[in-house]
């Protein structure tokens, strides 16, 4: 009976590690014994992991019948979707291998009397196998990874450090692992043992989209779980001037933006009240003059919010997220290193242990808030704890610790709290309004979407600071853990996990969007589906090679992920560690922009260049007017006193910039036959995901949004429910290659979706559609819609070029009108 008693996690892991070691050494008899023993130790998770290990052993021993039977049993009994999916795909190739052997045997018996034709091609389509070492098809790299080493293969001391994860996240479409005979000369091996779902019992759906193309992963496409230092080590001193400048700039910008919004809101409200006062038989009270000068009141309120922010966050998380305390002892069960790191780091600095919160959601989240280390709070979710490896969790905890002594931490804590208020107002009102009648729905929808517009505007001052602090946090986390490779994997898996949550939800969950300033990374929707299909260095080629990558991300809360991973790779090389991703050495070389790069930047940002040019022109004219005013020249001194002239220059510059970019941004689309397309349920036979044009565009290092690549996508529309998507905030199409962001504009912009609601796209949610438009490669790829064809052949026509033309005409015309009025 004792053999069937539940064992401790340590005992289970120990037996599991012994089984892996035996398997890697080619001691299949010992591996079989250990895995069988593990199936009887009372853990459902390790039962599945042991059975998958046995399948590997049987495949390596060419015991196809046993491997087939065990795969069938896993499919019937396991509750883990990922394990079931892998077993189904493996079973297909096992059956293919059995059929191949039968065909070879039949061909051999038929041709026994014809030795001269023994090398001829069989009519069955199969080729004779001369020896075990030759039993390798065109997918040899996948074969070698799926089977593992033979007994003659030399293994490194730590097998887990050299194993490679053969699958991607649960939502990623993967090809079945090839199950042919092992190749003893292959130095790199793929292991199923590090797969995230096999280390926990989290239940998520697997994307059932079928991809008929071959998956041919190599060692550069998958994680190699490279090594680390035994303990942290300093990387030397680094200047923090950029961080201090970003802190100061963000604080000033946030203050003046809030002040401006309060002034505008008060003026608008007073105008409405004055209008009512003139038309009603009784007097209407108006806002006092107190709102005209709010400098000190606003500073006092912001200071009070800063002091109370940790407790306000606690209250908010308890009310809206059902947060639960997480003890350090409980954290130790997920990651002993993370628990030890927090305890030692706080004890060495005589800090009070931070309060840990756990959010009961499958979305992987981690962030911290507070204004001093003694009132720090660190928040993690169940989704994060169940997704990452133990050392990877420790690196993310170290990343959060890096913020606690910096001045940007209380600033972003308050900033993010204000954003939470705005975003929750939008989200809760939208959900509430979806269940109400027409009048209440319109009222709720209007307030909700105004709140969302304010959320988008208020987050802008914190974007630069949020981007800058990531590099300092990455460096600090690397120094105190000595594990840059673990942080590389953690950041990438977290990004993929967020993308998977969006894909399963069908839209961006409110937590992911509202916490963007505090999260370590943002979701990477498309790239997670290319993991395992492309070398990792190519997967992040745009982030590391494009000279304008940082310019393209000025409205993003995170810098390009590949750029951060490349920096971490440099840290690993500095310590003589094998890097997790083999970036080329030239990736880290930063040069001044070339003349060609400046030209492309100007073409991409023509409206912004026009705005800057208008600003400079306005300042110059204002300066000339000031000189004329001092010298009493009445011909020119009006430029000093006329504020409309300054506004006129800004409007005309922006309008002309938009006008100059329209033709380049919206070129004529080719005929439908020439468009690159993505089918929803399948891809063309023989065409792998990695060779698809859109996949190539993702990894192309030189593309910019201005390149405007024509594309046609077929799939299912996904969007936020009802009022939450009135302005088209979150529209996507689900294709076989993943979730692709869509931008839809009517001729009068997002407001046109409200005026044309019966035909608007958000009412087609869940329909199978065909979308044509322009693919744009930025930090997050998207498609500007030209046309949507619904399943009943109805057409929804977007008008982004017309909207841009109207916008350019309106701004230019308004500028000229101000100029004439002022003069």
N, C-alpha and C positions, 0 to 999 in steps of 0.2 A: 504493500500500500504506500510505502514511503516514496516509491518512484513516481507515484501519481499525485503526490501532494504538491500544491503550488510552491514553486521555488522563488527565491528573491530575484530582483532584477539583476543583481550582480552575478548570481550563479548562472542565470539564463544567458547573460551576455558572455560570461566566461566560456561556457560550453559552445556558444555560437562562434566565438572567436577561434576556439580550438578547431571547430569544424572547417572554418574558412582556411585556417593555416594548413590543415591536412589536405584540403582540396587544392590549394595553390601549390603545394609541394608535389602533387600527383599521388598522394597516399589515399586512393579512393576507398579502400577498405576501411581505413580509420575514419575518413570523412563520413562514410555511410553510417558507421556505428554511432558517431557523435550526433549526426542529424536525426537518426532514428530515436536516440535517447532524448533529444530536445523535443521531439513530438509528444513525449510522455511526461513533460514537466509542468503541465497545467496552464500554459500561457497560450491564448489564442493567437496572439501576434507572432510569437516565436514558433508556434506550430506551423503557421503559413510560411514563415521564413525558412524553417527547416525543410519543408516539402519542396520549396523552390530550390533549395540547395541540393536536395536529392535529385531533382530533375537535371540540374547541372552535372552532377556526378554520373548519372545514367547516360547522359548525352556524351560525356567525355569517354565513357566506356563502351559507347556504341550499343548500349542496351535499349534499343528503340522501343521495344514492346513495353518495358517497365516505365520508360519516360512517358510514353503515350498514356498508359493507364493512370499514372500519377497526375499528369496534366488534366485528364478528364475528372479525376477526383477533386482536384483543386477548384476546377470550374464549378462543380456541383456543390461544394461545401463552403468555400471561402466567402466571407462577407466584405472583403476588400476589393473594390472595383478595379483598382490598378493591377492587383495580382491576378484577378480573373481575366482581365484584358490581355495581360502578358501571356498567360497560360493558353488563351485561345489562339493568339498569334503564333506562339511556339508550337502548338499542336498542329497547325497548318503545315509548318515546315518539317515537323517530325513525320507527318504522313507523306509529305513530298519525298523525304529521304527514304522512307520504307518503300514507296512506289519505285523510286529510282533503283534501289537495290534489287527489287523483284524484276524490274525490266532488264537490268544487267545480267541477272542470273538466267532469265529466259533467253536473252540474246546470246549468251555464252553457250548455252546448251544447243541452241539452233545452229550456231556457227562452229561447233566443236570439230566438224569434219572439214572446215574451210579455214585453215590457219592463215592463208594468204590474205584473207579479208578481215582478219581480226582487228585491224586498225581502222577499218572503214567506219563511216558514220552509220549508226543504227537508224533504221527506219522509224523506230519509236521516238526518236528525237534525243535520246540519251547517249552519252559517250561512255565507253568502258573506263573504269577506274583502275589504273595500273597498280597503284599502291596507296596506302593510307595518306602518305605525305602529299599525294597529288589530288586528293579529294577536296579541292578548293575551287570554288567557282569565282565569277567576277566579283562577288561580294566577299572576298577573302578577308578583308579587314573586319567585317562584321562577324564572319565565321569565327575568326580567332578570338574576338572579344567575347562572343557569346559562349564559347566552349571553355576557354581558359587554358592553362598550361598542362603539359604532360609532365610526367615524372622527371624528365630530363631537363626541364626548364629551371634555370637558376632564379630564385626569388630573392627580393630584398628582405632585410630583417623584419620589417613591419608590413605584412601583406596589405593591410587596410590603407596604408599610406600610398600604395601604388595601384589600388583598384580604381576602376573607372566606371562611373555610373552610366548604364546603357540606355536609360530612358529619360524622358523629360517629364514635366509636370503632368498631372492627371488629365488636364484638358488638352494636352498636346497629342496630335495624331502621330503614332509611331508605327513602324513596320515591324513585323515579327522578327525576332532574332534568328539568324541562320543557325542551323544545328548540325552542320557537317563536322567532320572529324577535326580534331585540334591540330594546330601547326606548332610544333615544338620550337621552331626558330623565331616565333613572334615574341618580342620582348615586352609588348604592352598588352595588358589583359583587361577585359571588361568584366565587371562584377555586378550582379543584381543586388548584392547585399547592402549597398549604401542607399538603395532607393528609399525616398522619404516615407512612402506609405508603409514600408515594411518595418519602420522603427516606431510606429504608433498605430492606433486603431481608429484614426480619423476616417470618416466615410464621406467621400466626394464622388460625384458623377464623372465618368470618363467620356470624353467627346467621342461620339459614335460615328463621326464622319469618316468615310473610307477614303484612304489615299492609295491608289493602285500603283504609284511609282515606287521604285526600290529605294530603301533607306540604306545608305552605305556609310555608316559612321566610322570615323577613324579615331586614333588616339587624340588628335587635336580637336575633335568635336565634342568631347565629353570631359567631365571632371576627372582629374587624375589624383585628387586628394594628396597634393604635394605636401612636403614636410614643413616644419616650423622650428623655431628655437624653443629650448626648454623653458626659458623665462624671458621676460621683456628686456629690451636693450634700447638705449637712447640712439636717436638718429641725428643728434646734434641740435643746436639752437636754430630757431627759424624766426624771421621777422614777422610781426603781427600787425604791421602798419595797415595793410589792406583790410584786415578784420576790424581794426579800430575805425578806419574811415567809413567802412560799410555800416558799422553800428551808429556812428554819428549821423551819417546821411539818412539812414532809415528812420531814426528817431525824429529828426527834423521834418522829413517828408511826411511821416505819419501825423505829426502834430498839425502841420499846416493843412494837410488834406482834411483831417477831422474838423478843423476850424472852418475851412471853406464850406464843407458840407453842412455844418450847423448854421452858418450864415445864410447859405442858399435855402435851406429848409425853412428857417425863420422868415426869410423874405417872401418865399412862396406862400407860406401859411398866412402871413400878414396880408398879402395881396388878395387871397381868397376871402379872408375875414373882412377886408375893406370893401370888397365887391358885395358881400352880403350885407354889410352895414349900410350901404347906399340904397339897397333895394328892399330891405325889410323895414317894417314900421317900428321896430324897436332897435336899440343900439346893440352892437356886437362887440364884445371885448376883444382887443388885440394884444399881441405879445408886447411886453414892455421893452424899453430901450436896453435893458440888461443884456439882450442877445446881440447887441451891436459890438460890445466889447467883452469878450469872453476869454481873454488870454489867461488870467489867473484862475478863474473858475474851472476852465478846462484842464489846466495843469494840476490843480488840486484834485479834481476827479480822477485823472489818470494816475496820480500818485496813490490815491486811496485804492484804486483798482489793483495797482501793482502790489501793495501790501497785502490785500485780501485775496490775491489771485490764486494761491495754492488751495485755500479753502473753498473759493468759488468753483475752481476746477473739480475739487472733490465732490461738491454738491451736484454739479452738473453731471459728472460721470455716474453718480449713484442714481440720479433721477432718469437719465436718458440711456444709460448703457448697462445698468445693473452691475456695476463694478463690484468685485469681491477682493478682500485682502489676500495678498500672497506672501506667506512667510518665507524667510530665507531658507528655512529647513525644507519647505515645499519646493522652492526653486532648485534645491540641491538634487532633487529626483530628476529634474529635467537637464540640468547642467551643473555638475559639481564645481567646474571651473568658474562659472559665472557667479555662483554663490560665494566661493572663496575670494574671488576678485573684489566683489563689493565689500565684503567684510574686511579684508585686509586694507583696501584702499581707504575706506572710511576710518578704520582704526589708526592707521599711520598718520592721518591728518586730524585725528581727534574730532571727527565729524560724527554726528548722530546717524545711525543707520537710516537710509531713506525708507519712506513708506512705499511699499510695492502694491500695485493694483493689477488685477487680472480681469480682462474683459471676456465674457462668454460669447465669443464670436469666432467663426472659422476664418475671418479675414485676418491675415498676418499683420499685426500692428505693434509698433514699439515707439514710444516717445516719452519725454520727461518734461516736467514743468516745476516752477518755483522761482524764488529770487535770491535765496541763500542756500548753501548746501545743507544747513540744518533743517530746512523745511522742504527738501527736495522730494518729489514724487516721481516714480518710474512706473510706467504703464506698459503692460504687455498683453497680448491676447492669446487665447487657446490656440488659434490658428498658427501663430508664430512658434509657440512652444512645441507644437506637434509637427512642424515642418522642417526645422533646421536641426543639424547635428549639434552635439554638445559644445564642441569648440567653436562652432559658428555662432551659437547663442552668446557665448562669452565675448566674442568680438563686438557684437552689437551692444551688449551691455557696457562694454568699455567705451564704445563710441558715444553713448549717452552720458557716461561719466565725464567725458571730455568737456562738456558744455557747462558744468556746474560752477566753475570758477571764472567764467567769462561774462563780460558785461552784456553780451547779446542774449543771454539766457532769459533774464527777467523781461527784456524788451520783447522777445518773441513769445514769451509766456502771455503777456498782456495782449499783444497783437493777435495771437491765435485765439485768445478768449473772446475778443471782440468779433473775430471772424466766425467763431462758433455761434454766437448770438444771432448774427445775420443769417448764417446758413441754416440754423435750426428753425428760425422764423420762416424762411423760404420753404424748407422741406416739410415741416409740420403743417403749415397752412395749405400747401399744395395737396398733401395727403388728405387733410380734412376737407378741403374744397371739392375733391374728386367725388365725395359721397353726398354732396349737397345739391340743392336745386340750382336753376340757372342763375338767378340773381346773386345768391351767396357764392356760387362758383366763380362768377366774374369778379366779385369783390375780393375773394380769397386769392384768385389767380393774379389779380393786379398787384395786390400787396406783396404776395410771395415773389413775383418776378422782379418787382422793384427792389425787394430785399436782396435777391440774387445779384442784381446789377450792382448794388452797393457792396455786396460781398466781393465781387470780382474787382471792383475799383479799390476797395480798402486793402486788399491783399497785395496790391502792386508795390507799395513802399517797402514791404518786407522781403520781396523776391531776391533782391541783390544780396542782402545779408544772409538769407537762407542758403543761397548758392555758395557764398564765400566760406561759410563756417564748415561746410562739409569736408573740405580739404584738410582743415586743421583737425577736425574730429577723426578723420581717417588716419592721419599721422599719429595722433595721440593713442588711438586704439591699437595701432600697430606696435607702438613703443611699449605699452604696458602688458600686452599679451605675447609679443614676439611671433605673431601669427598673421602675416599679411595675406597668405593664401587662404586662410580661413575667412578673413574679412572679404576677400574677393568672392568666395562662394556665397557667403551670407548676404551680401548686398545684391548679388545677381539672383539668388533664389528668392529673396524678399521681393524684388522687382517682378519676377515671374509669378510669385504667389499672389501679389496684388492684381496682376493682369488676369490670373486665373479666377480670382474672386469677381472681377468685373465681367468676365466671360460667362460665368455661371449665373450671375445675377441678371445679366442682360443690359446693364447700365452701370455707371460708376456709383457705387454705394456712397452714401453721404459721408461716412467716416473717412473714406480715402480722399475725397475732395476737400473736406473742411479741415483736415489735419495736414495738408500738404506742406505747410511751413515747418512743421515739427518732425515729419517723418524723415528717415535717412535716405530714402529713394522714392521715386514715383513708379507707377505701373508701366511696364514695357509690353504693350499689347501684342505687337506683331512678332517681336524677336523671340518670345518664349516658344513659338511654334517652329522656329528655325533651329532651336537648340537640338543638337544631335545630327542635324543635316548639313551644317556648315562648320568649318573650323572656328573655334571661339575667337581667334584673332580677326577672322573675316567678319564674324558676327558683329563685332564692335568696331569695324574698320571706319565707318563714318564718324564715330565719336572720337577717334584718335587721329585720323588723317585729314579730315576736312578742316582747312584753315579758318573757316568762318563759323565753326561749330558753336563757339561761345556767343557770337553775335546772334545766332539763330535762337538762342535760349534765353533772351533777356526777359521774356514773359513767362519763363518756367521757374518753379521753385527749387529745382535741382539742376546741377550741371550735367553735361552728357555723362552717362554712367561709364562708358568705355574709357573716357579720359581719367576718371578716378581709378578704374581698374588698372590702367596703364601706369599710374603713379604708384599704386600698391605693388605692381610687378617690379618696378624699379627698386622699391624697398626690399623686396625678396632677393633680387640680384645683388643688392648692396651687402646683404648678409650671406651671400653665397648659397642661397636656397634655390631649389628648382622651382621656377615660377609656375603658378597654376595655369596661366595663359601665356603662350609663347608669342608675345608682341615683338615686332621687329624693333631693333634698337633705335632706328630713325624716328619711331613714333613720338618719342619724348623730346625730340629736338624742336624747339620753338624758334621760329624765325619771324621777322617782320613781314607783314603782308606784302606779297608781290603786287606789281602793277595790275596784273590780270585779276588777282583776288580783290583788289580795291574796286576794279570795274564791276566785277560780279556783285560785290557788296552794294555798290551804288544802284545797280539794276534791281537788286532784291529790295532795297530799302528806299526806293525813290520817294515815296510819300514822307518818310521820316527825314530824308535829306532835304526835301522841300520845306518841311516844318523848321528844321534847323536853319536853313538859308533864310526863311522868312523871319525867324527870330533875330538872326544877325542883322538883317536889313532893317528891321524895326529898331534895334538898339542903335545902329549907326544913324538912322534918321532922327531918332530921339536925341542923340548926342549933338547932331548938327543943330537941331532946334534949340537945345539948351545953350549952345554957344551963341546962336542968333538972339536968343532971349536976353542973355547977359550983355550983348553988344547993341541991344535994342534995334534989331533988324526986323521990321514987321513982316517982311516978305517970307521969312523962314521961321520966325519964332512960334508960329502956330503949331509946328510939329512937336514942340516941347509940351504944349498944353493939351494937345488932342490925343487922348488915350485910344480913340478909335483907329488912329493910324497904326498903332502897334498891333492891335487885333487884326486889322486889315492885312498886314504883312504876313501874319501867321496863317490866316485863312487862305490867302492867295497862294502862298508857298505850298501848303498842304494840298490844295485843290489841283494845282498844276502837277505836283508830284504824282498824285493818284492818276491823273489823266495820262501822263507819260508812261505809266506802267501797265495800263489796261491791255494793250495789244500783246505785250510779252507775257502777261499773266494769264490771259485767256485766248490762246491761239485757236484757230479753227480745228475742230475735231475731225479725224479721218473717217472714212466709211467704217461701218460696223465690222466688216470682215478684217480690217487692219488693226482693230483695237485688241490690246492684250486683255484677256478675260480670265476670271476665276470662277469656276463652277462651284456651286454650293455643296453638292453631295459627292463630287468626284473630280478628279483631274484627268486629263487626257492620258490614255494608256502609254506607258513608257516614259512619261514625263514626271520626274521627281519634283518634290517641293523645292529642293535646293536649286533646280534648274529653271524654275518658273520665272518669267520676267519680273514680276513684282518682288519676288524674293531677291533677285539680283539687284533690284533698285534699292532694297533695304540695306544691302551690304556695299553698295557702290559708294566710294569715299568722296566723290566730287559733286554729287547732286545737291541742288538747293531747291526750295519751293518755286523759284522763278523758272525752273526748267519745265514745269507744267507738262508732265508726261500723260498722254491720253490713255485711258483705261476703261474697261467695262468689268463690272463685278456682278456676280449672280449669287444671291444668298437670301438671308432672312433679315428684315429690319428689326433692330432692337433699340429701345429708347426708354427714357424715364416715363413713369405713368402720368398720363393726363396733364394736369396743370403744371407739373414739375418740368415739363418739356415744351411749354408754350413758346419760348423763344428759340427752340432748337438747341438747347444747351448741350444735350448729350444724345446724339444720334449716331448709330453704328450699323454696320452690316456684318452679319455672321457668315463667313465663307469657310471653305475647306482649309484655307490658309490662316484662319484665325479671325479675330474681330478687328475691323478696320473703321477708324473714325471718319464720319462724314460731316461736311459743312453744307448747310442748305440756306440759301438766301433768295428771297423774293426780290422783286424790283424795288421795293422800299425797305429792304433789309429784314431783320428778324420781326419787326412789327407787322410785316405782311402776313406772317403765320397766324396772327390773331384776327386780322381782317378777312382772311380766307380760310377760316377754320374748317368748313365742311370738306375742303379738298386738301387740307394740309397733311404733311407726311406723318405727323405724330399719331393720326388716327389710323394709319396703316401698319401699326406696330404688329409684328408677328407674321406679316405677309411675306411670301416669296416674291422677290423683286429683282429687277435688273437695273443697275445703276451705271450710267456713263458720266464721265467727268474727267478731271485733271488730277493726277496723282502728284502729291507734293511731299518731298523728303525734307523734313526738319528734324528736330530732336524727337518729336512724336509724329510719325507719318500720318497723313490724312488725305482725303479726296474731296475736292470741291465739286459738288454735284452740278451736272448740266441737265440731266433728265433722269427720271425714275419711271420705269415701266412696271406696272403692277401685274399681278397674276391674271387679272381679267382684261389685260391689254389696255387699261386706262393709263394715261400718261400724266405725270406731275412734272411740270417744267419749272426748273429753277432759273433765276435771272441774276446771277452774281455779277456778270459783266455790266448789265444795265444798272444794277444798284451802284456799282462803282462809278459808272458814268454820271448818274444822278447825284451821287455824293460829291464828285469832283466839281460838277456844274454848280451845285448849291453852295459849296464852300467858297468857290471862286466868285460867284455872283454876290454872295453876302459880303465878301471882302471888298469888292468894288463898290457896293452900296455904302458900306461904312466909310470908305475913302471919300466918296462924293458928298455924303452927309457931313462928314467932319470938315471938309474943305469949304 
